[in-house]
Amino acid sequence: MPVALAAWALRAPILLYLPDIEPGLAVRFVARLATRIGVTVEDSRAFLPARRVVVTGYPVRPEFAGIGRTAARAALGLPEGEPVLLAFGGSTGARSINQAVVENLEALVEGAHVVHIVGERDWPWVAARADGLPAPVRSRYYPYPYLHGAAMGQALAAADLAVCRAGASTLGELPYFGLPAVLVPYPYAWRYQRVNAEWLASRGAAIVLEDARLKEDLVPTVRSLLGDPERLARMRASAQALARPDAAERLARLLVEIGGEKWRWFS
């Protein structure tokens, strides 16, 4: 907010980008000063000065470009032709997702190879549990403390189904890879994750589970989805229809546009 106020005072153009669907108070305030407002989805227009809004999509990491499913599975040591479940929870991980996956691991690996991105915070205890698993379970379980750059793209490309939170990146990265998801909004923050999750679910790309019931609901939900290839294919198609792979380019063009219109006085 201070940077936006300084730019406004200098009459410098302001490009505001809203990654989530619903803005918080700070974004709503800065939107009143912005020259243009890039948004991930059309629904955000209702919360902002509509005439300044441009739908750009969510810019995914450039390392994700060109990652294919077959090569991704080979890179991660995953077999072709078998279901893959990807569970993750952001850079620090998500404790409730980690606990639900580990406590239900034997049931989960019956129907899928499980790629589990744990996060550094919970990695010590998850790694210790992994070391003690029976060989048949351990052979189908692929835990990582974290995956960086292209490796994360490989995990997303390799999976048939994801279990994850519903932060802003899910609006761009899941559609980019056409990945159906079970979304578990973080319950101890403002409602933005729930709004994101419900938006994807309402378009057929995801279903939403409550964090408080995740341990009980995870296995039946995953079994139901992985056991219904036609439903999973419909969810994949719905996710792919939401993708905007040129989102970063759209934002860059918007920045150049407002610079050309309003920045000449500074040169």
Protein Blocks (a to p, Z undefined) as FASTA:
>chain_A
ZZmmmmmmnopacddddfblbdcfklmmmmmmpmbdcdfbfklmmmpcfklpccebjadd
fklgopafklmmmmnopaehiacddddebjnopfklmmmmmmmmmmmmmmoccdddebjk
lmmmmmmmmmmpcfklmmmcccdfbdchjlmmmmmmmpmbdcddfbfklmmmmmmnopac
dddddfkbcfklmmmmmmmmmnopaccddfklmmmmmmmmmmmmmmmmklmmmmmmmmmm
mpcfklmmmmmmmmmmmmmmmmmmmZZ
